[in-house]
Amino acid sequence: MKVMDNKVFQKWNKEINEFLSHSKTNILPRTYYEEKAKEIINYVGKYSKFYKDLFLEKCDNDSIFPFLKNIPFTTKADLQRVGRDVCSMNFDKIATYYETTGTTGKPTPCPRSSLDIETSGKFVEHALKKAYLNTFGNMEALTAIMGPSELYAFGDTYGEICRNLGIPFVRLWPESPRVGVEKAAQLIKDLNVKSMICSPAIALALARYYKSLNIEPSRLPIKQIFVLGELCTPEMLKNISNIWDAKCTHGLYGSQEIHALATGTIDGELLISETNYIVEIIPLANWSKEIGELCVTMLVPGAKPLIRFKTGDLAYINNENNPRTLKILGRVKDIIIIDNKEISPFFIESSILSEFKTIFGYQCTIWLNEKSEENMSINVVADVTESEIQNIEKNLKKKFNIDVYITTKDKLDPKTETGAYVSWKSARIIDRR
């Protein structure tokens, strides 16, 4: 590593360590973000072909941060179009290479430098250590790390952090044809795994598989579940917790492109990795100004910093909390109009799940009757009585202001049960209007 690189490492490590040691009282001044923004804009303008060209364009984008006004947005479509030209580092100098899974279009390159890995990992490690001490009292709990594939950062991120903390782990790939849910479930049981790191869809898929074998998930020694990778409401956290009789919290919120933007707390919140990002909420028509599309400027001078990147996620930042908390409400493109009102995926999921003690899966169909009135049919995998169903239908009618019909199923179709790996909406909503 070059001497200059060592200085950069030391500076970032010092800043992050200081922040984490006083995270409950530490509010970074506006000058911190202004200085970092200028540095990163100069950095990408020098080393990224895409940004060098983009910054020549004139635009009149607004921002709550004066130093970001008139800086163009970066979109997912931009990343798919320009490919490696967005990167700011020669691939012979990076630490590792990943790609997006390609579920929303052409895969995009996601290289990471050593500095990216170090600065992002510090926040995840800090959060994971707190959670293990809270649940187990120490780090001695065999953990199943279950990411989508080896081209995804998930496995490496948590594997490295588990090694740093002395947490024993096994990497499983339930979505891989060579492993699959059955093999993963067998190993979890045989190895007496105590903790799982996975998506909500995988937590539910594993629970459904155990139930099919007449094994209650709650009888297994799992005591902690960290979920990430898709929409997860407080009601889903509680639902998974009830199914497994384990603590269920957010692992992190992030992506291949932006790394770990926020990390979970033991009480179910998401805390922003404040030193590493500038976060903005871009207002949407018909929504309150507090809710909008999450826009991120990455401040770490690594392999692929993104400037004013529109994540496509609907979000709310609670600035009253100290430290600030982030709430993800689903994808912007997954907003649904019901009864002439725009409704977030978060509202739909939380409304449905709040009516059940445990639910192993759900799918909604929205349709019009002969009078062109909207109706919603919901298939659920849940143990409920007929009288409970009638109460739930009444309650949901009040929430959605349309007639709702509940049908219980032993299982849902494969697209629904696995589709949440790809898209909440494609898995959960059928719109026949």
C-alpha positions in Angstrom: 0.0 0.0 0.0 1.3 3.5 -0.9 2.2 5.9 1.9 -0.5 8.3 0.7 -3.0 5.4 0.9 -1.9 4.7 4.5 -2.6 8.3 5.4 -6.1 8.2 3.8 -6.8 4.9 5.7 -5.6 6.4 9.0 -7.7 9.5 8.5 -10.9 7.6 7.7 -10.4 5.0 10.5 -9.8 7.8 13.0 -13.0 9.7 11.9 -15.2 6.6 12.0 -13.8 5.3 15.3 -14.4 8.7 16.9 -18.0 8.8 15.5 -18.8 5.3 16.7 -17.5 5.9 20.2 -19.9 8.8 20.6 -22.6 7.9 18.1 -25.5 8.8 20.4 -24.3 12.3 20.9 -22.1 12.9 17.8 -23.8 15.1 15.2 -21.4 15.8 12.3 -21.3 19.5 11.4 -22.4 20.7 7.9 -18.8 21.7 7.3 -17.8 18.1 7.5 -20.1 17.2 4.6 -19.2 20.2 2.6 -15.5 19.4 2.8 -16.0 15.7 2.0 -18.4 16.5 -0.9 -15.9 18.8 -2.5 -13.2 16.2 -2.1 -15.2 13.4 -3.6 -16.5 15.5 -6.5 -13.0 16.4 -7.4 -11.9 12.7 -7.0 -14.6 11.3 -9.4 -14.2 14.2 -11.8 -10.5 13.2 -12.1 -10.7 9.4 -12.2 -14.2 8.5 -13.5 -14.8 8.9 -17.2 -18.6 9.0 -16.6 -18.4 11.8 -14.0 -15.8 13.7 -16.0 -18.3 13.9 -18.8 -21.4 14.3 -16.6 -20.0 17.3 -14.7 -19.7 19.2 -18.0 -23.5 19.1 -18.4 -25.5 22.0 -16.9 -28.5 21.3 -14.7 -30.6 23.1 -12.2 -31.2 20.3 -9.6 -32.0 21.6 -6.2 -30.7 20.3 -2.9 -31.0 21.0 0.8 -27.2 21.1 0.7 -26.0 24.3 -1.1 -22.8 22.6 -2.1 -24.8 19.9 -4.0 -27.1 22.3 -5.9 -26.8 22.0 -9.7 -24.9 18.6 -9.4 -26.6 16.1 -11.7 -28.3 13.0 -10.4 -26.9 9.5 -11.1 -29.5 6.8 -11.9 -29.5 3.1 -12.1 -30.1 3.5 -15.9 -26.9 5.5 -16.1 -25.0 2.7 -14.4 -26.4 0.1 -16.7 -25.6 2.3 -19.7 -22.0 3.3 -18.9 -20.8 0.1 -17.2 -17.2 0.3 -16.0 -16.8 4.0 -17.1 -18.4 5.0 -13.8 -15.5 3.5 -11.8 -12.8 5.6 -10.4 -10.1 3.0 -10.0 -8.2 0.6 -12.3 -9.3 -2.9 -11.6 -5.7 -4.0 -11.0 -5.8 -1.8 -7.9 -9.2 -2.8 -6.4 -9.5 -5.3 -3.5 -12.4 -7.4 -5.0 -15.0 -7.3 -7.8 -18.8 -7.9 -7.5 -21.7 -7.3 -9.8 -25.4 -6.6 -9.2 -27.5 -9.7 -9.6 -29.2 -8.3 -12.8 -32.7 -8.8 -11.5 -33.7 -5.3 -12.6 -31.8 -5.2 -15.9 -28.3 -5.4 -17.1 -25.8 -6.2 -14.3 -23.6 -3.4 -13.2 -20.0 -3.6 -12.0 -19.4 -3.1 -8.3 -15.7 -3.1 -7.5 -14.5 -2.4 -4.0 -11.3 -1.0 -2.8 -9.7 -1.9 0.5 -10.8 1.5 1.8 -14.4 0.8 0.7 -14.4 -2.5 2.6 -12.8 -1.1 5.7 -15.0 2.0 6.1 -18.3 0.2 5.3 -17.4 -2.8 7.4 -16.7 -0.8 10.6 -20.3 0.2 11.0 -21.6 -3.4 10.3 -19.1 -4.8 12.8 -20.0 -2.3 15.5 -23.7 -3.2 15.1 -23.1 -6.9 14.9 -21.0 -6.9 18.1 -23.7 -5.1 20.0 -26.4 -7.5 18.9 -24.4 -10.7 19.8 -23.6 -9.3 23.2 -27.2 -8.5 23.7 -28.5 -11.9 22.6 -25.7 -14.3 23.5 -23.5 -12.4 26.0 -20.5 -13.3 23.8 -19.5 -14.1 20.2 -19.7 -17.9 20.5 -22.8 -18.6 18.3 -22.4 -20.5 15.1 -23.9 -18.3 12.4 -25.3 -19.2 9.0 -24.5 -16.5 6.4 -27.0 -16.9 3.5 -26.5 -14.6 0.6 -27.8 -14.8 -2.9 -24.6 -15.8 -4.7 -20.8 -15.5 -4.5 -20.8 -12.6 -7.0 -22.6 -10.7 -4.2 -20.8 -8.8 -1.4 -23.1 -10.2 1.3 -21.1 -13.4 2.1 -17.7 -11.7 2.1 -18.9 -8.7 4.1 -20.3 -10.8 6.9 -17.7 -13.5 6.7 -14.9 -11.0 7.2 -16.7 -9.3 10.1 -17.5 -12.6 11.8 -13.8 -13.5 11.6 -12.8 -10.1 13.0 -15.2 -10.6 15.9 -14.4 -14.3 16.5 -18.0 -15.4 15.5 -17.9 -18.9 14.0 -19.8 -19.1 10.7 -20.9 -21.3 7.8 -21.7 -19.9 4.4 -24.8 -21.4 2.9 -26.5 -20.5 -0.4 -30.2 -21.5 -0.2 -30.8 -19.8 -3.6 -28.1 -21.8 -5.3 -29.1 -25.0 -7.2 -26.1 -26.7 -5.7 -27.2 -26.0 -2.1 -30.9 -25.0 -2.1 -33.3 -24.6 0.8 -33.4 -28.3 1.7 -29.6 -28.7 2.1 -29.3 -25.4 3.9 -32.1 -26.4 6.3 -30.5 -29.8 7.0 -27.1 -28.2 7.9 -28.8 -25.5 10.1 -30.4 -28.3 12.0 -27.4 -30.7 12.1 -24.9 -28.0 13.1 -27.1 -26.4 15.8 -26.8 -23.0 14.2 -27.7 -20.2 16.6 -27.9 -17.2 14.4 -28.9 -16.5 10.7 -28.1 -13.7 8.4 -30.5 -13.7 5.4 -33.3 -12.0 3.6 -36.9 -12.1 5.0 -37.9 -14.3 2.0 -35.2 -16.9 3.0 -36.2 -16.8 6.7 -39.8 -17.6 5.7 -38.8 -20.2 3.0 -36.8 -22.1 5.6 -39.6 -21.9 8.1 -42.1 -23.3 5.6 -39.7 -26.1 4.7 -39.3 -27.1 8.4 -43.1 -27.0 8.8 -43.5 -29.3 5.9 -41.3 -31.8 7.8 -43.4 -31.3 10.9 -40.5 -29.5 12.5 -41.4 -26.3 14.4 -38.8 -23.6 13.6 -39.2 -22.3 17.2 -37.8 -25.6 18.5 -34.5 -25.1 16.8 -31.7 -23.4 18.7 -31.8 -20.2 16.5 -31.9 -17.2 18.8 -31.0 -14.3 16.5 -31.9 -13.5 12.9 -30.6 -10.6 10.9 -32.6 -9.7 7.8 -31.6 -7.6 4.8 -31.9 -7.4 1.1 -35.6 -6.5 0.7 -38.5 -4.6 2.2 -38.9 -5.5 5.9 -41.5 -3.7 8.0 -41.5 -3.8 11.8 -44.5 -6.2 11.5 -42.4 -8.6 9.3 -39.5 -8.4 11.9 -42.1 -9.3 14.6 -43.6 -12.0 12.4 -40.3 -13.7 11.8 -39.4 -13.4 15.4 -42.7 -15.1 16.4 -42.2 -17.9 13.9 -38.7 -18.7 15.0 -39.0 -17.6 18.7 -35.8 -15.6 18.1 -34.8 -11.9 18.1 -35.2 -10.6 14.6 -33.6 -7.3 13.6 -32.3 -5.5 10.5 -28.8 -6.6 9.5 -28.1 -3.6 7.3 -29.6 -1.5 4.5 -27.5 -1.1 1.4 -26.8 -2.5 -2.0 -24.0 -3.7 -4.2 -23.7 -0.1 -5.5 -23.7 1.9 -2.2 -22.4 -0.7 0.3 -23.8 -0.5 3.9 -25.6 2.8 4.1 -27.3 1.9 7.4 -27.0 -0.8 10.1 -29.6 -2.4 12.4 -30.0 -1.8 16.1 -31.2 -4.3 18.7 -34.6 -2.4 18.9 -35.3 -2.7 15.2 -34.1 0.7 13.9 -31.7 1.5 11.0 -28.9 3.9 11.8 -27.2 5.8 9.0 -23.4 5.4 8.5 -23.1 9.1 8.9 -19.4 9.6 8.2 -19.6 7.8 4.8 -22.6 9.4 3.1 -24.7 12.4 2.4 -28.3 11.4 2.2 -31.1 13.4 0.6 -34.8 12.8 0.3 -36.0 13.8 -3.2 -39.7 14.8 -2.9 -42.3 13.0 -4.9 -45.6 14.5 -6.1 -48.6 13.7 -3.9 -46.4 12.7 -0.9 -45.4 14.7 2.2 -42.0 16.4 1.9 -40.6 14.1 4.6 -41.0 11.0 2.3 -39.4 10.7 -1.1 -36.8 8.9 -3.1 -33.5 8.2 -1.2 -30.6 9.9 -2.9 -27.0 9.1 -1.8 -23.6 10.7 -2.2 -20.8 8.3 -1.3 -18.0 10.2 0.5 -15.3 7.5 0.6 -12.7 7.8 -2.2 -12.8 4.2 -3.2 -13.3 2.2 -6.4 -16.8 3.5 -7.4 -18.1 6.4 -5.4 -21.5 7.6 -6.7 -22.7 11.2 -6.6 -26.3 12.0 -5.9 -27.3 8.5 -6.8 -31.1 8.0 -6.9 -31.5 4.6 -5.2 -35.1 4.0 -6.4 -36.1 3.4 -2.7 -39.0 5.3 -1.0 -37.6 6.4 2.3 -38.1 8.5 5.4 -35.4 9.9 7.7 -36.3 10.7 11.3 -34.1 13.7 12.1 -35.6 14.0 15.5 -33.8 10.8 16.7 -30.2 11.1 17.8 -28.6 9.4 16.0 -30.9 9.7 13.0 -32.9 6.7 11.9 -33.8 5.6 8.3 -37.0 3.9 7.3 -37.3 2.2 3.9 -40.9 2.1 2.6 -40.3 0.0 -0.5 -39.3 0.7 -4.1 -40.7 3.9 -5.7 -41.8 1.9 -8.8 -43.8 -0.4 -6.4 -46.1 2.3 -5.2 -49.7 1.2 -5.9 -52.8 3.3 -6.4 -55.8 1.9 -4.4 -59.0 3.9 -3.9 -57.4 6.8 -5.8 -54.6 7.0 -3.2 -50.9 6.2 -3.7 -49.9 3.5 -1.2 -46.4 2.3 -0.3 -45.4 -1.3 -0.2 -44.6 -0.6 3.5 -48.2 0.3 4.2 -49.6 -2.8 2.4 -47.3 -5.2 4.2 -47.6 -3.7 7.6 -51.4 -3.5 7.3 -51.7 -7.2 6.4 -49.1 -8.6 8.8 -50.4 -6.6 11.8 -53.6 -8.8 11.6 -51.8 -12.1 12.1 -49.6 -13.5 14.9 -47.6 -15.5 12.4 -47.9 -15.6 8.6 -45.6 -17.7 6.4 -46.5 -16.0 3.1 -49.0 -13.7 1.5 -50.0 -12.5 -2.0 -52.6 -9.8 -3.0 -54.7 -9.7 -6.1 -56.4 -6.4 -6.9 -59.4 -6.6 -9.2 -62.6 -4.9 -10.4 -66.1 -6.3 -9.9 -68.9 -5.9 -12.4 -69.6 -2.4 -11.0 -65.9 -1.5 -11.6 -65.3 -1.3 -7.9 -61.9 -2.2 -6.6 -61.5 -5.4 -4.5 -58.5 -7.1 -2.9 -58.1 -10.9 -2.5 -55.3 -12.0 -0.2 -54.0 -15.5 -0.2 -52.2 -16.3 3.1 -50.2 -19.2 4.5 -51.4 -18.9 8.1 -53.2 -20.8 10.8 -56.4 -18.8 11.4 -60.0 -19.6 12.1 -63.0 -18.6 10.0 -64.2 -16.1 12.6 -60.7 -14.6 12.7 -60.7 -14.3 9.0 -64.0 -12.3 9.1 -62.5 -9.9 11.6 -59.3 -9.5 9.6 -61.4 -8.8 6.4 -63.3 -6.0 8.3 -60.1 -4.5 9.6 -58.4 -4.5 6.3 -61.4 -3.0 4.6 -61.1 0.0 6.9 -57.4 0.4 6.1 -57.7 0.1 2.3 -61.3 1.4 1.9 -62.1 -1.4 -0.5 -63.6 -4.9 0.1 -61.0 -7.5 1.1 -61.3 -11.3 0.9 -58.9 -13.6 2.7 -58.2 -17.2 1.6 -55.9 -19.5 3.5 -53.5 -21.8 1.5 -51.1 -24.6 2.4 -48.6 -22.9 0.1 -48.3 -20.2 -2.5 -47.0 -20.5 -6.1 -43.2 -20.7 -6.5 -43.0 -17.3 -8.0 -44.6 -15.8 -4.9 -42.5 -17.8 -2.5 -39.2 -17.0 -4.1 -40.1 -13.9 -6.1 -39.4 -11.6 -3.2 -35.7 -12.3 -3.9 -36.2 -10.3 -7.1 -39.0 -7.8 -6.4 -41.5 -7.3 -3.6 -44.2 -6.2 -6.1 -43.8 -9.1 -8.5 -43.9 -11.5 -5.6 -46.8 -10.0 -3.7 -49.1 -8.1 -6.0 -51.2 -9.2 -9.0 -53.0 -6.2 -10.5 -55.9 -7.3 -12.7 -57.5 -3.9 -13.0 
